[in-house]
């Protein structure tokens, strides 16, 4: 205790004398420390300004010695990956911890938000489940599917095996629950490791059914109503996340650690989102996600549901056009709660100020101080008058040491705001570019006033699941636009047309560093999956089906969003992992590019991809075949879409190959799926429309790949011999 107090006294003295802690604090950390003790919107920011409060954060360090010094100040360290930690910090010691020489940067957690019948057919999942289409059926057996979400009904019949005998949820971590044993090394929440413990919980929360629905799409096993999920035999790990992105990172590590402990491959789903961050893959959560993934460890995220929302604003500056002004509109217009994140070019700078604007004529009435990103600074400004106006604007600026980009964080809240007033933001620079996102609760508008700029819906793929380099980011398309409920009524989604077209809400790319996102799309409109009958939102009459186990009834219902498309892909990747347990994120992206469905809605996006569709629509069946081929060591499978058609003759002794175009130097090689060559034939020159018989009479039953090359042809065809 004496040594701890001496160390604390030294650091406090160092802080007073030097005062450089601010250079190590992210803008959202600065804003947190400036929040009023009793803000009218206190619950919206989830803060409790008691001195004992601990807050979760990412910490970048230069040396492991920082860990022991942080712990001596009351910090709890959870995850250590390279030079990045996740930790819990006492609020009153944040500035002191920032002064530890080995601490480079502290970034407080940012808040995150939650963002199968016909769908399975659309994605060719039924063909994977059907043993007649393959040498064996694939169901995710031996794979761990992790779901990070909220709103689980733990005993739902969908989490049992299809015969209702075996319970498949192997672990639960409720990050919000106190008073019981937390998992190591994450010293918070409660872990449940036995079937009896998990079933006794019933649910993690009654405020939502989101997690039950998502888990059911990815891995639901109840086949009695036709609403089973994709990986019907996979093991399941459920994490009920607490609140912020730090909790999500900890959850990913927890699930991977469990999978490693049982020596099984794993895929994790995050149907969650946030728009706080640089949107270029350099955020802490994106970098940690890249580090944690690898062979047999995959991560899937929802792209987001802001494809029609004006939450993004971009402006390129010139000396003659050195200012951009925008006003803030709010989804909850009573409180004007908003978090705005602004990013400039690496090595550049900009200035920013908040203001109160007359929406009658666009005149700026009052302003905050002007903040320049070439100096770390922060301040909360309050505005009060008799109109009545009662609000505050907090601005914090810095240069992010992780990516070298200037960054400003703006936090707004109001208890009173007349209809002829708006909160505005003004950014100036001589050159370069800024991008900003309305990260919580609203969008950018010009209120039809000259000189002011509205937002747009490009680059709306969110942090958490939509911007990481190795994360498989998923957009949503429309597979269904109506359903019949248990009340006998048919409900339609009038904005959900055309069928097979992109869902309007599906977020768009690119990332700020120019990468294509999403990577792929999947069914995301009106998917029926398990719902929690324990949730306050549950409406029995609106459910789509009911299934029984013993004397208890379990329900299914409809939800829409990229939150539903993401677990569709998660379950699909579990099937692929069953075929190739060493699959990497890079392998997955190659397979998606080679096998995704391109149609009249997607256009031909298989080569360069699209910031709406990614590489197209997920094809579970052809992707599985490519996965099998990749595992066998056969190269260049499906590099091009095949135009050659193959069919067996009537006696099953020859494979008839129809060549649509003439070619020369044609060679046909057949490989068993194990990689062994079965036979070879060199017809040489072929005419347009010519049929070449290829003998298969000596082949053993199984899957084969034909490689057909020529002056023009370079194609692969997969055939099953029975």
VMD Tcl script that draws the C-alpha trace (Angstrom):
set ca {
  {0.00 0.00 0.00}
  {2.85 2.39 0.82}
  {4.52 1.76 -2.54}
  {1.24 2.36 -4.39}
  {0.70 5.67 -2.61}
  {4.26 6.79 -3.32}
  {3.85 5.94 -6.99}
  {0.51 7.77 -7.14}
  {2.01 10.84 -5.44}
  {4.85 10.90 -7.94}
  {2.53 10.66 -10.89}
  {0.24 13.37 -9.52}
  {3.25 15.66 -9.10}
  {4.40 14.80 -12.62}
  {0.93 15.59 -13.97}
  {0.78 18.97 -12.25}
  {4.24 19.95 -13.40}
  {4.14 18.65 -16.96}
  {0.42 18.41 -17.82}
  {0.93 16.43 -21.04}
  {-1.73 13.79 -20.36}
  {-4.08 15.40 -22.87}
  {-1.86 14.35 -25.75}
  {-2.52 10.74 -24.77}
  {-6.30 10.91 -24.46}
  {-8.67 10.33 -27.37}
  {-11.25 13.07 -28.03}
  {-14.11 10.91 -26.72}
  {-12.13 10.40 -23.49}
  {-11.68 14.17 -23.14}
  {-15.41 14.70 -23.75}
  {-16.27 12.08 -21.14}
  {-14.18 13.89 -18.54}
  {-15.91 17.18 -19.41}
  {-19.46 15.87 -19.09}
  {-21.59 17.77 -16.55}
  {-22.33 16.03 -13.28}
  {-26.08 16.03 -13.91}
  {-26.64 16.31 -17.67}
  {-30.23 16.06 -18.86}
  {-29.12 13.30 -21.21}
  {-27.03 11.42 -18.68}
  {-28.63 8.04 -19.43}
  {-28.10 8.42 -23.18}
  {-24.34 8.59 -22.70}
  {-24.51 5.80 -20.08}
  {-22.36 7.73 -17.62}
  {-22.41 7.82 -13.87}
  {-20.12 10.49 -12.56}
  {-19.44 8.96 -9.16}
  {-15.74 9.04 -8.19}
  {-15.58 5.25 -7.91}
  {-16.84 4.57 -11.41}
  {-14.66 2.39 -13.64}
  {-14.83 2.77 -17.41}
  {-13.64 0.37 -20.12}
  {-11.00 1.50 -22.58}
  {-8.44 0.52 -25.17}
  {-4.87 1.39 -24.16}
  {-1.87 1.46 -26.50}
  {1.44 0.85 -24.70}
  {5.12 0.91 -25.64}
  {6.32 -1.57 -23.01}
  {4.74 -4.27 -20.78}
  {5.90 -2.36 -17.67}
  {2.84 -0.17 -18.20}
  {0.57 -3.03 -17.11}
  {1.86 -3.30 -13.53}
  {1.87 0.48 -13.15}
  {-1.73 0.69 -14.36}
  {-2.78 -2.07 -11.98}
  {-1.20 -0.21 -9.06}
  {-3.64 2.63 -9.85}
  {-6.68 0.34 -9.77}
  {-6.86 -0.65 -13.44}
  {-7.98 -4.14 -14.45}
  {-6.39 -5.50 -17.62}
  {-8.41 -8.02 -19.65}
  {-6.85 -8.66 -23.04}
  {-3.27 -8.13 -24.20}
  {-2.66 -8.34 -27.96}
  {0.63 -7.00 -29.26}
  {0.83 -3.44 -27.91}
  {-2.92 -2.99 -27.33}
  {-4.83 -3.71 -24.12}
  {-8.44 -3.78 -23.13}
  {-8.91 -2.63 -19.56}
  {-11.13 -1.04 -16.96}
  {-9.87 2.27 -15.53}
  {-11.01 4.19 -12.45}
  {-12.41 7.47 -13.73}
  {-10.51 9.56 -11.20}
  {-7.18 8.06 -12.33}
  {-7.54 8.28 -16.12}
  {-5.34 11.36 -16.39}
  {-2.81 9.86 -13.99}
  {-2.63 6.62 -15.96}
  {-2.13 8.64 -19.15}
  {1.06 10.06 -17.62}
  {2.67 6.62 -17.27}
  {5.63 6.87 -19.68}
  {4.88 3.50 -21.30}
  {1.24 4.43 -22.01}
  {0.89 5.84 -25.54}
  {-2.84 6.46 -25.88}
  {-6.13 5.88 -24.07}
  {-9.44 5.58 -25.92}
  {-12.62 5.02 -23.96}
  {-15.10 2.46 -25.24}
  {-17.73 3.71 -27.67}
  {-21.31 2.54 -27.56}
  {-22.54 -0.14 -30.00}
  {-26.04 -0.97 -31.21}
  {-27.81 -3.99 -32.60}
  {-28.26 -3.28 -36.18}
  {-35.06 -18.75 -42.82}
  {-37.47 -20.69 -45.10}
  {-37.08 -18.92 -48.49}
  {-33.74 -17.45 -47.48}
  {-32.06 -20.88 -47.24}
  {-33.08 -21.65 -50.82}
  {-31.92 -18.28 -52.11}
  {-28.45 -18.86 -50.71}
  {-28.30 -22.52 -51.87}
  {-28.08 -23.71 -48.25}
  {-30.65 -26.47 -48.79}
  {-28.33 -28.10 -51.32}
  {-25.58 -28.18 -48.68}
  {-27.92 -29.75 -46.13}
  {-29.04 -32.32 -48.74}
  {-26.76 -35.37 -48.78}
  {-27.95 -36.34 -52.29}
  {-26.21 -33.27 -53.74}
  {-22.84 -34.06 -52.13}
  {-20.85 -36.99 -50.87}
  {-22.05 -36.02 -47.40}
  {-24.38 -33.46 -45.87}
  {-22.81 -30.51 -44.08}
  {-24.43 -29.08 -40.94}
  {-21.67 -27.35 -38.98}
  {-20.86 -30.44 -36.93}
  {-17.66 -29.97 -34.93}
  {-17.69 -26.18 -35.37}
  {-18.18 -23.48 -32.72}
  {-20.54 -20.66 -33.68}
  {-20.21 -17.64 -31.40}
  {-22.94 -14.99 -31.16}
  {-22.26 -11.60 -29.53}
  {-25.64 -9.98 -28.95}
  {-28.43 -9.38 -26.43}
  {-31.87 -10.86 -25.97}
  {-31.27 -14.62 -25.68}
  {-33.94 -17.07 -24.60}
  {-31.49 -19.72 -23.53}
  {-33.86 -22.70 -23.52}
  {-35.34 -22.07 -26.98}
  {-35.97 -25.30 -28.86}
  {-33.91 -23.93 -31.75}
  {-30.77 -24.32 -29.64}
  {-31.24 -28.09 -29.35}
  {-30.34 -30.73 -31.91}
  {-32.99 -31.45 -34.53}
  {-34.18 -34.50 -32.54}
  {-34.60 -32.18 -29.49}
  {-32.34 -34.38 -27.35}
  {-28.99 -32.58 -27.21}
  {-28.58 -29.02 -25.97}
  {-25.95 -27.26 -28.09}
  {-25.19 -24.08 -26.10}
  {-21.84 -24.84 -24.49}
  {-20.95 -21.54 -22.84}
  {-22.65 -18.29 -21.86}
  {-20.96 -15.09 -20.75}
  {-23.37 -12.42 -19.53}
  {-21.18 -9.35 -19.32}
  {-23.89 -7.40 -17.49}
  {-24.52 -9.83 -14.66}
  {-22.76 -9.26 -11.37}
  {-22.31 -11.33 -8.24}
  {-21.21 -14.61 -9.80}
  {-18.04 -16.06 -11.28}
  {-16.65 -14.12 -14.27}
  {-14.51 -15.83 -16.91}
  {-10.75 -15.45 -16.68}
  {-9.06 -13.10 -17.49}
  {-12.15 -10.92 -17.92}
  {-12.96 -9.97 -14.37}
  {-16.55 -8.86 -14.92}
  {-19.90 -10.40 -15.75}
  {-20.83 -14.02 -15.16}
  {-19.86 -17.20 -16.98}
  {-22.07 -20.29 -17.17}
  {-20.50 -23.56 -18.25}
  {-23.07 -26.32 -17.71}
  {-26.39 -27.07 -19.38}
  {-28.24 -26.86 -16.06}
  {-26.75 -23.45 -15.23}
  {-27.55 -22.01 -18.66}
  {-31.12 -23.32 -18.82}
  {-31.81 -21.98 -15.33}
  {-30.97 -18.45 -16.53}
  {-33.94 -18.33 -18.91}
  {-32.83 -15.01 -20.46}
  {-30.24 -12.26 -20.23}
  {-32.72 -9.40 -20.77}
  {-36.40 -8.82 -21.45}
  {-35.82 -5.66 -23.48}
  {-35.16 -7.38 -26.82}
  {-35.34 -10.65 -28.75}
  {-32.53 -9.76 -31.15}
  {-29.97 -12.32 -30.00}
  {-32.40 -15.25 -30.09}
  {-33.30 -14.38 -33.69}
  {-29.69 -13.92 -34.80}
  {-28.49 -17.15 -33.16}
  {-31.39 -19.03 -34.73}
  {-30.45 -17.90 -38.24}
  {-26.82 -18.89 -37.80}
  {-27.27 -22.19 -35.97}
  {-30.93 -23.00 -35.21}
  {-31.57 -26.76 -35.24}
  {-35.37 -27.08 -34.95}
  {-36.56 -28.44 -38.31}
  {-40.19 -29.05 -37.40}
  {-41.48 -25.75 -38.86}
  {-38.98 -25.21 -41.68}
  {-37.36 -22.24 -39.93}
  {-34.11 -23.92 -38.91}
  {-30.88 -22.04 -39.36}
  {-27.76 -22.79 -41.38}
  {-25.29 -24.64 -39.11}
  {-27.89 -26.89 -37.49}
  {-25.41 -29.13 -35.64}
  {-22.81 -26.57 -34.56}
  {-21.86 -25.95 -30.95}
  {-23.03 -22.51 -29.75}
  {-21.38 -19.93 -27.48}
  {-23.48 -16.90 -26.50}
  {-22.10 -13.63 -25.14}
  {-24.54 -10.99 -23.89}
  {-22.44 -7.88 -24.39}
  {-22.38 -5.07 -21.84}
  {-22.27 -1.92 -23.90}
  {-19.16 -0.81 -25.77}
  {-16.66 -1.89 -28.39}
  {-14.18 -2.94 -25.68}
  {-16.75 -5.48 -24.50}
  {-17.10 -6.75 -28.07}
  {-13.34 -7.25 -28.40}
  {-13.27 -9.14 -25.10}
  {-16.18 -11.29 -26.29}
  {-14.37 -12.25 -29.51}
  {-11.33 -13.35 -27.55}
  {-13.49 -15.27 -25.05}
  {-15.21 -17.26 -27.82}
  {-11.97 -18.03 -29.65}
  {-10.39 -19.15 -26.38}
  {-13.25 -21.57 -25.74}
  {-13.02 -22.98 -29.27}
  {-9.28 -23.47 -28.84}
  {-9.83 -25.23 -25.51}
  {-11.99 -27.86 -27.25}
  {-9.82 -27.93 -30.42}
  {-12.58 -26.83 -32.77}
  {-12.71 -24.23 -35.55}
  {-14.83 -21.18 -34.82}
  {-16.77 -18.41 -36.53}
  {-18.12 -15.42 -34.56}
  {-21.07 -13.23 -35.52}
  {-21.46 -9.54 -34.62}
  {-24.83 -8.11 -35.69}
  {-23.81 -4.82 -34.09}
  {-22.61 -1.44 -35.22}
  {-21.19 1.96 -34.41}
  {-20.12 5.00 -36.41}
  {-17.53 6.23 -33.96}
  {-14.16 5.65 -35.58}
  {-12.05 6.41 -38.65}
  {-13.86 3.96 -40.98}
  {-10.55 2.96 -42.59}
  {-9.58 -0.22 -40.75}
  {-7.24 1.54 -38.31}
  {-9.62 1.69 -35.35}
  {-8.47 -0.29 -32.33}
  {-11.29 -2.81 -32.62}
  {-10.52 -3.40 -36.31}
  {-6.82 -3.88 -35.64}
  {-7.47 -6.25 -32.75}
  {-9.98 -8.18 -34.85}
  {-7.32 -8.59 -37.55}
  {-4.84 -9.90 -34.97}
  {-7.27 -12.35 -33.35}
  {-8.40 -14.00 -36.59}
  {-6.48 -16.72 -38.40}
  {-6.77 -20.31 -39.67}
  {-10.02 -21.72 -38.32}
  {-10.95 -18.43 -36.63}
  {-13.35 -16.29 -38.66}
  {-15.32 -13.14 -37.85}
  {-18.49 -11.91 -39.55}
  {-20.14 -8.52 -39.08}
  {-23.24 -6.67 -40.23}
  {-22.44 -3.83 -42.63}
  {-25.12 -1.64 -41.06}
  {-28.65 -0.39 -41.70}
  {-27.87 3.18 -42.74}
  {-28.00 2.75 -46.52}
  {-30.69 5.42 -46.80}
  {-29.56 7.69 -43.94}
  {-27.66 10.94 -44.43}
  {-25.21 10.22 -41.61}
  {-22.01 10.84 -43.58}
  {-20.65 14.16 -44.83}
  {-17.51 14.67 -46.88}
  {-15.85 17.85 -48.09}
  {-12.64 18.58 -50.03}
  {-11.08 21.95 -49.26}
  {-9.40 24.46 -51.54}
  {-8.22 28.00 -50.73}
  {-11.34 29.29 -52.50}
  {-13.64 26.76 -50.82}
  {-12.19 26.44 -47.34}
  {-15.35 26.06 -45.23}
  {-18.08 23.46 -44.83}
  {-21.14 24.08 -42.64}
  {-23.85 21.63 -41.67}
  {-26.75 21.48 -39.23}
  {-27.62 18.52 -37.04}
  {-30.97 16.79 -37.17}
  {-31.93 14.29 -34.49}
  {-34.02 11.13 -34.43}
  {-35.20 12.14 -30.96}
  {-35.86 15.82 -31.51}
  {-36.70 16.43 -27.84}
  {-33.21 15.94 -26.43}
  {-30.86 16.72 -29.37}
  {-28.51 13.95 -28.31}
  {-25.70 13.60 -30.79}
  {-22.16 12.27 -31.19}
  {-20.30 13.56 -34.24}
  {-16.93 12.10 -35.26}
  {-14.79 14.12 -37.70}
  {-11.61 12.89 -39.42}
  {-9.10 14.63 -41.68}
  {-6.28 13.45 -43.92}
  {-3.15 11.89 -42.46}
  {-0.68 14.69 -41.80}
  {-3.31 17.39 -42.37}
  {-5.18 19.71 -40.05}
  {-8.51 21.50 -39.77}
  {-10.36 23.85 -37.43}
  {-13.84 23.25 -36.03}
  {-16.44 25.08 -33.97}
  {-20.00 24.45 -32.92}
  {-22.76 27.01 -33.28}
  {-26.42 27.84 -32.80}
  {-28.15 28.55 -36.12}
  {-31.38 30.30 -37.04}
  {-33.27 27.88 -39.24}
  {-35.34 30.79 -40.54}
  {-32.50 32.32 -42.55}
  {-29.38 30.23 -41.84}
  {-27.67 32.90 -39.76}
  {-25.12 31.83 -37.15}
  {-26.30 33.30 -33.83}
  {-23.72 32.00 -31.33}
  {-20.53 29.96 -31.54}
  {-18.20 27.93 -29.40}
  {-14.47 28.61 -29.37}
  {-12.57 27.69 -32.52}
  {-10.53 24.49 -32.08}
  {-7.59 23.57 -34.31}
  {-6.36 19.98 -34.57}
  {-2.73 21.08 -34.49}
  {-3.22 21.45 -30.74}
  {-4.85 18.94 -28.38}
  {-7.75 20.79 -26.76}
  {-11.26 20.33 -25.39}
  {-14.09 22.36 -23.88}
  {-17.80 22.15 -23.06}
  {-19.81 25.26 -24.04}
  {-23.29 25.91 -22.67}
  {-25.97 28.00 -24.39}
  {-28.94 29.48 -22.53}
  {-31.49 32.13 -23.43}
  {-35.19 32.85 -23.06}
  {-36.35 31.47 -26.44}
  {-36.05 28.96 -24.59}
  {-32.65 27.48 -25.42}
  {-30.79 25.17 -23.04}
  {-28.06 22.99 -24.49}
  {-24.37 22.26 -24.49}
  {-21.78 21.42 -27.14}
  {-18.55 19.65 -26.19}
  {-15.65 19.62 -28.67}
  {-12.37 17.74 -28.27}
  {-9.61 17.67 -30.89}
  {-6.32 15.85 -31.33}
  {-4.18 14.00 -33.85}
  {-4.69 10.26 -33.50}
  {-1.24 8.72 -32.90}
  {-2.32 5.36 -34.32}
  {-3.03 6.63 -37.85}
  {-1.70 10.20 -37.91}
  {-5.11 11.65 -38.78}
  {-6.56 14.78 -37.14}
  {-9.74 13.95 -35.24}
  {-12.52 15.97 -33.63}
  {-15.26 14.63 -31.39}
  {-18.46 16.65 -30.90}
  {-21.06 15.82 -28.27}
  {-24.40 17.66 -28.11}
  {-27.36 17.54 -25.75}
  {-30.32 19.82 -25.09}
  {-33.16 20.05 -22.61}
  {-34.81 22.87 -24.58}
  {-34.50 23.96 -28.21}
  {-36.99 26.18 -30.09}
  {-38.16 25.03 -33.52}
  {-36.39 27.94 -35.23}
  {-32.97 26.97 -33.89}
  {-30.51 24.20 -34.77}
  {-27.10 23.10 -33.60}
  {-24.49 23.45 -36.33}
  {-20.87 22.53 -37.06}
  {-18.41 24.62 -39.06}
  {-15.13 23.13 -40.31}
  {-12.40 25.09 -42.10}
  {-9.14 24.08 -43.77}
  {-6.92 25.36 -46.57}
  {-6.61 21.95 -48.25}
  {-7.23 18.26 -47.75}
  {-10.51 16.61 -46.90}
  {-12.73 15.87 -43.92}
  {-15.22 13.08 -43.40}
  {-17.69 13.13 -40.56}
  {-20.33 10.77 -39.26}
  {-23.39 11.44 -37.12}
  {-22.45 8.53 -34.89}
  {-25.52 8.51 -32.68}
  {-29.08 9.62 -33.06}
  {-29.39 11.70 -36.21}
  {-28.13 12.99 -39.56}
  {-26.72 16.06 -41.32}
  {-29.04 18.59 -42.98}
  {-28.90 21.99 -44.66}
  {-32.49 22.89 -43.70}
  {-32.78 24.17 -47.30}
  {-30.50 27.08 -46.47}
  {-27.83 28.37 -48.86}
  {-24.25 27.81 -47.76}
  {-25.09 24.78 -45.62}
  {-24.49 21.15 -46.63}
  {-26.57 17.99 -46.11}
  {-25.19 14.53 -45.52}
  {-25.08 11.48 -47.79}
  {-25.39 7.71 -47.47}
  {-22.03 6.66 -48.94}
  {-19.36 5.17 -46.67}
  {-22.08 4.16 -44.21}
  {-20.69 0.69 -43.48}
  {-20.15 0.93 -39.75}
  {-17.30 0.24 -37.39}
  {-17.53 -3.10 -35.51}
  {-18.54 -5.18 -38.54}
  {-18.23 -3.09 -41.69}
  {-14.72 -1.66 -41.96}
  {-12.15 -4.23 -40.78}
  {-9.63 -5.65 -43.22}
  {-10.22 -9.31 -42.28}
  {-13.82 -9.12 -41.05}
  {-16.35 -10.54 -43.52}
  {-18.82 -7.63 -43.80}
  {-22.35 -8.48 -44.91}
  {-25.01 -6.40 -46.66}
  {-28.64 -7.42 -47.12}
  {-30.84 -8.16 -50.11}
  {-34.57 -8.90 -50.29}
  {-35.60 -12.54 -50.45}
  {-39.14 -12.06 -49.16}
  {-41.59 -9.19 -48.72}
  {-44.56 -10.74 -46.89}
  {-45.47 -13.36 -44.32}
  {-48.51 -14.91 -42.68}
  {-48.68 -14.68 -38.89}
  {-50.38 -16.93 -36.37}
  {-53.27 -14.47 -36.27}
  {-54.05 -15.48 -39.87}
  {-53.20 -12.10 -41.37}
  {-50.67 -11.59 -44.15}
  {-48.27 -8.74 -43.56}
  {-46.28 -7.07 -46.33}
  {-43.25 -4.82 -46.46}
  {-44.30 -2.18 -49.01}
  {-40.79 -0.74 -49.35}
  {-39.22 -4.17 -49.83}
  {-39.36 -4.45 -53.61}
  {-38.14 -5.76 -55.91}
  {-37.57 -9.30 -54.67}
  {-33.89 -10.17 -55.13}
  {-32.95 -6.47 -55.16}
  {-30.77 -4.77 -52.57}
  {-32.47 -3.81 -49.31}
  {-32.66 -0.03 -49.16}
  {-31.39 0.01 -45.58}
  {-28.24 -1.98 -46.40}
  {-25.20 0.22 -45.74}
  {-22.85 1.18 -48.54}
  {-19.08 1.45 -48.89}
  {-16.37 2.27 -49.55}
  {-14.19 2.45 -46.47}
  {-12.32 5.71 -46.09}
  {-9.12 4.10 -47.36}
  {-10.94 3.06 -50.54}
  {-11.64 -0.63 -49.92}
  {-14.80 -2.32 -51.11}
  {-17.37 -3.01 -48.43}
  {-19.53 -4.96 -47.85}
  {-17.76 -8.16 -48.94}
  {-20.95 -10.09 -49.72}
  {-24.73 -9.85 -49.37}
  {-27.25 -12.33 -47.97}
  {-31.02 -12.44 -47.37}
  {-31.90 -9.80 -44.78}
  {-35.54 -8.80 -45.27}
  {-38.36 -10.61 -43.46}
  {-36.40 -13.60 -42.18}
  {-38.25 -15.93 -39.84}
  {-36.22 -17.25 -36.93}
  {-36.54 -18.01 -33.24}
  {-37.73 -15.20 -30.98}
  {-37.79 -14.87 -27.21}
  {-41.26 -15.19 -25.72}
  {-39.75 -13.67 -22.55}
  {-39.05 -10.32 -24.25}
  {-41.36 -7.38 -23.50}
  {-41.72 -6.81 -27.25}
  {-43.03 -10.34 -27.88}
  {-46.43 -10.48 -29.56}
  {-47.81 -14.02 -29.85}
  {-50.33 -13.11 -32.55}
  {-47.61 -11.66 -34.79}
  {-45.41 -14.76 -34.54}
  {-44.95 -16.87 -37.65}
  {-44.88 -20.32 -36.03}
  {-44.86 -22.14 -32.73}
  {-42.94 -25.31 -31.87}
  {-43.33 -27.40 -28.75}
  {-40.97 -29.30 -26.47}
  {-42.76 -31.09 -23.69}
  {-45.37 -28.73 -22.25}
  {-43.60 -25.56 -23.37}
  {-44.13 -23.55 -26.55}
  {-41.40 -21.75 -28.45}
  {-41.99 -19.11 -31.09}
  {-40.67 -17.85 -34.39}
  {-41.03 -14.37 -35.81}
  {-39.90 -11.96 -38.51}
  {-37.04 -9.46 -38.34}
  {-35.19 -7.51 -41.02}
  {-31.77 -5.91 -41.27}
  {-28.15 -6.63 -41.99}
  {-28.34 -8.07 -38.47}
  {-30.16 -10.99 -40.11}
  {-27.95 -11.20 -43.22}
  {-24.79 -11.43 -41.12}
  {-25.68 -14.66 -39.24}
  {-26.80 -16.19 -42.55}
  {-23.18 -15.84 -43.69}
  {-21.85 -16.87 -40.27}
  {-23.76 -20.14 -40.45}
  {-22.58 -20.66 -44.03}
  {-18.95 -20.22 -43.01}
  {-19.49 -22.82 -40.26}
  {-20.45 -25.28 -43.03}
  {-17.33 -24.34 -44.97}
  {-15.17 -24.74 -41.86}
  {-16.54 -28.26 -41.51}
  {-15.08 -28.96 -44.96}
  {-11.84 -27.07 -44.32}
  {-11.10 -26.42 -40.62}
  {-8.05 -24.28 -41.51}
  {-9.98 -21.75 -43.59}
  {-8.63 -18.19 -43.20}
  {-10.41 -14.86 -43.74}
  {-8.37 -14.43 -46.93}
  {-9.49 -17.88 -48.16}
  {-13.09 -16.90 -47.50}
  {-12.83 -13.68 -49.50}
  {-11.29 -15.58 -52.43}
  {-14.11 -18.12 -52.34}
  {-16.74 -15.37 -52.14}
  {-15.27 -13.67 -55.19}
  {-15.16 -16.91 -57.15}
  {-18.60 -18.28 -56.28}
  {-20.95 -15.42 -55.35}
  {-24.17 -15.24 -57.33}
  {-24.21 -12.44 -59.90}
  {-27.57 -11.69 -61.51}
  {-29.48 -8.87 -63.16}
  {-29.72 -7.03 -59.84}
  {-26.08 -7.26 -58.79}
  {-24.64 -6.84 -62.26}
  {-21.25 -8.40 -63.00}
  {-19.45 -7.59 -59.75}
  {-17.37 -10.75 -59.34}
  {-14.15 -9.14 -60.59}
  {-13.86 -5.76 -58.89}
  {-16.76 -5.96 -56.46}
  {-19.34 -3.33 -55.61}
  {-19.82 -0.98 -52.66}
  {-23.47 -2.04 -52.59}
  {-23.27 -5.79 -53.27}
  {-19.68 -6.73 -52.46}
  {-18.93 -9.69 -54.74}
  {-22.64 -10.49 -55.04}
  {-24.98 -12.84 -53.19}
  {-23.72 -15.64 -50.96}
  {-23.82 -19.10 -52.58}
  {-23.38 -21.65 -49.80}
  {-23.29 -24.66 -52.13}
  {-20.76 -23.54 -54.74}
  {-18.75 -21.88 -51.99}
  {-18.64 -25.22 -50.19}
  {-17.44 -26.96 -53.34}
  {-14.70 -24.36 -53.72}
  {-13.79 -24.87 -50.06}
  {-13.53 -28.63 -50.58}
  {-11.38 -28.06 -53.66}
  {-9.15 -25.64 -51.78}
  {-8.71 -28.17 -48.96}
  {-7.78 -30.86 -51.50}
  {-4.94 -28.76 -52.89}
  {-6.43 -28.36 -56.38}
  {-5.58 -24.85 -57.56}
  {-7.50 -22.26 -59.58}
  {-10.93 -23.70 -58.98}
  {-13.71 -21.46 -60.36}
  {-11.37 -18.69 -61.44}
  {-13.85 -18.08 -64.25}
  {-17.55 -18.76 -64.64}
  {-17.92 -21.92 -66.74}
  {-19.71 -21.80 -70.09}
  {-19.15 -25.46 -70.88}
  {-22.08 -27.70 -70.04}
  {-21.65 -31.28 -68.78}
  {-24.10 -34.18 -68.56}
  {-23.88 -37.97 -68.33}
  {-25.01 -40.13 -71.24}
  {-27.85 -42.61 -70.77}
  {-25.64 -45.53 -69.69}
  {-23.57 -43.35 -67.33}
  {-20.25 -44.28 -68.97}
  {-19.41 -40.93 -70.58}
  {-19.56 -37.34 -69.52}
  {-20.83 -35.30 -72.47}
  {-19.15 -31.88 -72.65}
  {-20.82 -29.24 -74.80}
  {-18.41 -26.54 -76.03}
  {-20.32 -23.35 -76.92}
  {-17.36 -21.80 -78.78}
  {-14.63 -23.09 -81.06}
  {-11.11 -23.40 -79.68}
  {-7.74 -25.03 -80.27}
  {-5.27 -27.00 -78.15}
  {-8.09 -28.11 -75.86}
  {-7.03 -30.34 -72.97}
  {-9.35 -31.96 -70.39}
  {-7.95 -33.20 -67.07}
  {-10.07 -34.84 -64.39}
  {-9.07 -34.82 -60.70}
  {-10.66 -36.63 -57.81}
  {-11.50 -34.27 -54.95}
  {-8.51 -35.75 -53.10}
  {-6.28 -34.15 -55.74}
  {-5.40 -37.38 -57.62}
  {-5.67 -37.19 -61.41}
  {-8.32 -39.62 -62.70}
  {-7.84 -39.26 -66.46}
  {-6.81 -36.92 -69.25}
  {-8.02 -36.33 -72.80}
  {-6.70 -33.96 -75.50}
  {-9.32 -33.37 -78.21}
  {-7.20 -30.54 -79.64}
  {-9.45 -28.49 -81.93}
  {-13.17 -28.24 -81.14}
  {-15.94 -26.60 -83.15}
  {-18.65 -24.31 -81.84}
  {-21.46 -26.45 -80.40}
  {-19.41 -29.65 -80.52}
  {-20.04 -32.36 -77.91}
  {-16.98 -34.23 -76.65}
  {-17.55 -37.53 -74.79}
  {-15.25 -38.02 -71.79}
  {-15.08 -41.53 -70.38}
  {-15.88 -41.95 -66.67}
  {-16.53 -45.71 -66.68}
  {-13.40 -46.45 -64.61}
  {-14.00 -43.76 -62.00}
  {-14.87 -44.60 -58.42}
  {-17.94 -42.82 -56.97}
  {-17.17 -39.38 -55.60}
  {-16.63 -35.72 -56.42}
  {-14.41 -34.82 -59.38}
  {-13.13 -31.60 -60.89}
  {-12.57 -31.22 -64.63}
  {-9.96 -28.66 -65.66}
  {-10.53 -27.58 -69.28}
  {-7.93 -25.42 -70.97}
  {-7.28 -24.19 -74.49}
  {-6.39 -21.04 -76.37}
  {-9.60 -19.46 -75.00}
  {-10.95 -21.81 -72.37}
  {-9.67 -21.91 -68.80}
  {-12.54 -23.36 -66.81}
  {-13.41 -25.82 -64.07}
  {-16.46 -28.05 -63.77}
  {-17.42 -30.03 -60.69}
  {-19.20 -33.38 -61.19}
  {-20.48 -36.04 -58.82}
  {-20.15 -39.68 -59.91}
  {-22.39 -42.13 -58.07}
}
mol new
graphics top color blue
foreach p $ca { graphics top sphere $p radius 0.5 }
foreach p [lrange $ca 0 end-1] q [lrange $ca 1 end] { graphics top cylinder $p $q radius 0.2 }
display resetview
